[in-house]
Amino acid sequence: DDWTCQLCMLPLDMTAQAPMPLSPTIDHTLALANGGTHEPSNVQAAHFHCNVTKGDRLWTDVRMSS
């Protein structure tokens, strides 16, 4: 993902560790809780903060509710 958060499209801080907001995490596009799988086609890089904000929802649902 070119060290870029795929949710907000800003750079990840590769030196930060969770729970720092800009630290890198793996986001499941379709959450595991909703039947998603842990495979390359369903994961993307995301900031800790963006990933926590998204939770088990689709990112489009999060953006529409803002």
Long-range contacts (C-beta under 8 A, 24 or more apart in sequence): 1-44, 1-45, 3-45, 4-45, 5-45, 5-46, 5-47, 5-50, 6-44, 6-45, 6-46, 7-44, 7-46, 7-47, 7-50, 7-51, 7-54, 7-59, 8-47, 8-50, 10-47, 12-45, 12-47, 16-48, 18-48, 19-48, 20-48, 21-47, 21-48, 21-49, 22-47, 22-48, 22-49, 23-47, 23-48, 24-48, 25-51, 27-51, 27-54, 29-58, 29-59, 30-58, 31-55, 31-56, 31-57
